[in-house]
Amino acid sequence: ELTTYPCFQALKEAVEGFEHSLPLFSSLGSDTMRPRHWYQLEELSGVKIDTNAATFNLKTLFEMQLHRFQDRIMSMMEISRGEAGIEKSLLEIASYWKKVDFVARPYKGDASKGYLLDDPTDILVQIEDNAMTLASMSQSPYATAHARQLRLWESDLTLVSDCITAWRTVQMKWTYLAGIFMDSD
């Protein structure tokens, strides 16, 4: 009988391994995969991966025998999706802040008397909203890859909030004193 031959057993194992690897091939095609994930896959499998689209091929995937690491690869894919969600949120925050302008208007319509910062309430609300989002993302199990960027954004938003608060305090006092010294005849 054929099933007793060693070559049959080897072929059977190869086919079964391929069958178990098919869902992994599909998962690895995800756009959430970053170079760090491919590096982890290299470390796991012991096979060097060239992710250049022109040279990357199915042979490399077969050499990796991915079916041996199915659970770890699925876990890595879950992590890559979580990290991608954080990355997307960070890009949305950055996009918002690129468009923010602080508007200053001339004091009593006369630029020679100085400028006042327009009401920054909307900006402060956005800072608070972003700070809560960043704090939530920082607690995520997927935050490790973006920890430095999360801390930087938290620090920057705190600085902007503190500057606005100081500016408003100074502006309120200046407006009071300007009314006494500049507007009195």
Residue pairs with C-beta under 8 A, 6 or more apart in sequence:
2 8
3 9
3 12
16 67
17 65
17 67
17 68
18 62
18 67
20 67
20 70
21 61
21 62
21 65
21 66
21 67
24 66
24 67
24 70
24 73
24 74
25 58
25 61
25 66
27 73
27 74
27 77
28 41
28 61
28 66
28 73
28 77
30 77
30 80
30 81
31 84
32 77
32 80
32 81
32 83
32 84
33 80
34 80
34 83
34 145
35 51
36 145
37 76
37 79
37 80
38 49
38 51
40 76
41 49
41 64
41 73
41 76
42 48
42 49
44 69
44 72
44 73
45 63
45 64
45 65
45 66
45 68
45 69
47 60
47 63
47 64
49 56
49 60
49 64
50 56
50 60
66 73
79 142
82 140
82 141
82 142
83 142
83 145
83 146
85 142
86 137
86 140
86 142
86 143
86 145
86 146
86 150
87 146
89 133
89 137
90 137
90 146
90 149
90 150
90 153
93 130
93 133
93 134
93 153
96 126
96 130
100 123
100 126
102 117
102 118
102 120
102 123
103 117
103 118
104 115
104 116
104 117
104 118
105 115
105 116
105 118
106 113
106 114
106 115
106 116
107 113
107 114
107 115
107 116
107 175
107 178
113 178
113 182
114 174
114 178
116 171
116 175
117 164
117 167
117 168
117 171
120 164
120 168
123 160
123 164
124 161
124 164
127 157
127 160
127 161
127 164
128 161
130 153
130 157
131 154
131 157
131 158
131 161
134 150
134 153
134 154
134 157
135 154
137 143
137 146
137 150
138 147
138 150
138 151
138 154
143 150
